[in-house]
Amino acid sequence: QQLPAQVFHHNTIDRSQYTDNMNLQTWFKKLERRLKQVDETAWTNEAIALLSDKALEKAGSLDAYEDTADGFKKLKEQLLGSNNKSDVAQLDKFCARRQHKGESVTQFAQVLKRLAAGLVTEEEELKNRFYAGLLSDRLRLALSEMMVERRTSALSFEELVRYAGNKEANWERAASHYRNYSSGLSDGSGAESASHHNN
């Protein structure tokens, strides 16, 4: 799930050439999502066509990478290197992270920022992960409606989290007041019944 199109100026799945100032782990993650729609025999060639010359030099002989999912995996591992395995694992955690039961949206956002640190360079990725990972369908709908009404792509991650947090807090206060009100009615009717019974 992603935020409405109004949030972003471009699709978050990067179809552009890899350049050496990009984060390679993040780039591969985006590419892999796109490649799920492509036959596995094209994966390796797709990656090679988009990689920079400098990155391809690190890959060595391209004949070593077969036109299969395994060949693509081998190319990815060669370029990322064994020293970056922890970064890859952290990025996997970020991409799979969802809001836990009992975890506020603010706490959820803080966890995402920590997992994304040094790995996710585009704020759109952070906003999309936050939106997709929310437990509440109602809150996702409220965010979508808000973005459509504002017709803007300028909302920052912090502003998105603040809006979601305010919504969550308002709903919780309303629910708490309703519970207290219902409890009061229940106690009152019980006392009234007891009074009639005694009379």
C-alpha positions in Angstrom: 0.0 0.0 0.0 1.2 3.5 -0.8 0.0 7.0 -0.1 -2.1 8.7 -2.8 -0.3 10.0 -5.9 -0.6 13.6 -4.7 2.1 12.9 -2.1 4.9 12.3 -4.5 6.3 13.8 -7.7 7.5 10.3 -8.9 6.9 6.6 -8.4 8.9 5.3 -5.5 10.1 2.3 -7.4 13.2 3.7 -9.1 13.5 2.8 -12.8 16.6 5.0 -13.3 20.2 4.2 -13.9 22.2 3.5 -10.7 24.7 6.2 -10.1 27.7 6.0 -7.7 26.2 8.5 -5.2 23.2 6.3 -4.5 22.9 3.8 -1.7 23.4 0.4 -3.4 21.3 -1.6 -0.9 18.3 0.7 -1.3 18.7 0.7 -5.1 18.7 -3.1 -5.2 15.7 -3.3 -2.9 13.7 -1.1 -5.3 14.9 -3.0 -8.4 13.9 -6.3 -6.8 10.3 -5.1 -6.3 10.1 -4.1 -10.0 11.7 -7.4 -11.1 8.9 -9.4 -9.5 6.9 -8.4 -12.5 9.6 -9.6 -14.9 10.6 -13.2 -15.9 13.6 -14.4 -13.9 15.7 -14.9 -17.0 15.7 -11.1 -17.5 16.8 -10.2 -13.9 20.5 -10.2 -14.4 20.4 -8.3 -17.7 18.0 -5.8 -16.2 20.4 -5.1 -13.4 23.5 -4.9 -15.6 21.8 -2.4 -17.9 21.1 -0.1 -15.1 24.3 -0.3 -13.1 27.1 2.3 -13.5 30.4 1.5 -15.1 32.2 1.7 -11.8 29.8 -0.8 -10.2 30.2 -3.1 -13.1 34.0 -3.0 -12.7 33.5 -4.3 -9.2 31.3 -7.1 -10.5 34.2 -8.5 -12.6 33.4 -10.7 -15.6 29.7 -10.5 -16.4 29.9 -14.0 -18.0 29.9 -15.3 -14.4 26.3 -14.2 -13.8 23.7 -16.4 -15.4 20.3 -15.0 -16.7 18.5 -16.5 -13.7 17.3 -15.4 -10.2 20.5 -17.1 -8.8 22.7 -15.2 -11.2 21.1 -12.0 -10.1 21.6 -12.9 -6.5 25.2 -13.7 -7.1 25.7 -10.3 -8.8 24.0 -8.5 -5.9 26.1 -10.3 -3.3 29.3 -9.6 -5.2 28.5 -5.9 -5.4 27.3 -5.5 -1.8 30.1 -7.5 -0.4 30.1 -9.6 2.8 30.8 -6.6 4.9 27.4 -5.2 4.1 25.3 -8.2 5.1 24.2 -6.5 8.3 23.0 -3.5 6.3 21.0 -5.8 4.0 19.4 -7.5 7.0 18.5 -4.1 8.5 17.0 -2.9 5.2 14.9 -6.1 5.1 13.6 -5.3 8.6 12.7 -1.8 7.5 10.8 -3.1 4.5 8.9 -5.6 6.5 8.2 -3.5 9.6 4.6 -2.9 10.6 3.1 -1.1 13.6 2.8 -3.4 16.6 -0.3 -3.7 18.7 0.0 -1.2 21.6 2.7 0.8 19.7 1.7 4.4 19.1 2.2 5.8 15.6 4.9 8.1 17.0 6.8 5.1 18.4 6.4 3.3 15.1 7.8 6.2 13.2 10.8 6.4 15.5 11.6 2.7 14.9 11.3 3.2 11.1 13.7 6.2 11.3 16.2 4.2 13.3 16.0 1.2 10.8 16.3 3.6 7.8 19.3 5.5 9.2 22.1 5.5 6.6 20.2 3.1 4.3 17.1 4.8 3.1 18.0 8.1 1.5 14.6 9.1 0.0 11.9 10.4 2.3 9.2 9.0 0.1 10.3 5.5 1.0 10.0 6.4 4.7 6.6 7.9 4.2 5.4 4.9 2.2 6.7 2.4 4.8 5.0 4.3 7.6 1.7 4.5 5.7 1.7 0.8 4.6 2.7 -0.4 8.1 0.0 1.3 10.0 -2.3 -1.1 11.9 -5.4 1.1 11.5 -7.3 1.0 8.2 -9.2 4.0 9.5 -6.1 6.0 10.0 -4.7 5.1 6.5 -8.0 6.3 5.1 -7.8 9.5 7.0 -4.3 10.1 5.7 -5.4 9.4 2.1 -8.3 11.8 2.4 -6.2 14.5 3.9 -3.6 14.3 1.1 -6.3 14.4 -1.6 -8.0 17.4 0.1 -4.7 19.3 0.4 -3.6 18.4 -3.2 0.1 18.7 -2.1 3.2 16.7 -2.4 5.1 18.8 0.1 4.1 17.1 3.3 7.2 15.9 5.1 7.6 12.6 7.0 7.5 14.5 10.3 4.3 16.3 9.3 2.7 13.1 8.2 3.6 11.4 11.6 2.3 14.5 13.5 -1.0 14.4 11.7 -1.4 10.7 12.3 -0.5 11.0 15.9 -3.0 13.8 16.5 -5.7 11.7 14.8 -4.8 8.7 16.9 -4.9 10.8 20.1 -8.2 12.4 19.3 -9.8 9.1 18.6 -8.5 7.6 21.8 -9.8 10.6 23.8 -13.2 10.2 22.2 -13.3 6.5 22.9 -12.2 7.1 26.5 -14.9 9.7 27.0 -17.5 7.3 25.5 -16.3 4.5 27.8 -16.5 6.7 30.9 -20.0 8.0 29.8 -21.2 4.5 29.2 -19.8 3.3 32.6 -21.5 6.2 34.3 -24.9 5.4 32.8 -24.4 1.8 33.8 -23.6 2.7 37.4 -26.5 5.1 37.6 -29.1 2.7 36.3 -27.8 0.1 38.7 -28.1 2.4 41.7 -31.6 3.5 40.6 -32.7 -0.1 40.3 -31.4 -0.9 43.8 -33.3 2.2 45.2 -36.6 1.1 43.6 -36.0 -2.4 44.9 -35.4 -1.2 48.5 -38.6 1.0 48.4 
